[in-house]
C-alpha cells in the first residue's frame, strides 16, 4: 500500500499489484497460504 486517499480508499503501487496478479495466476498459489508463512 502506498497511501490513502481523502475518501478512505487505499492506493497501491501499480507494479506491485501487477506482480501479485501474475503470482496468483500460477497453479497452486494461494494468497492466504502466502500471507500465513
C-alpha positions, 0 to 999 in steps of 0.5 A: 500500500502506498497511501490513502486517499481523502475518501478512505480508499487505499492506493497501491503501487501499480507494479506491485499489484501487477506482480501479485496478479501474475503470482496468483495466476500460477497453479497452486498459489494461494494468497492466504497460504502466502500471507500465513508463512 
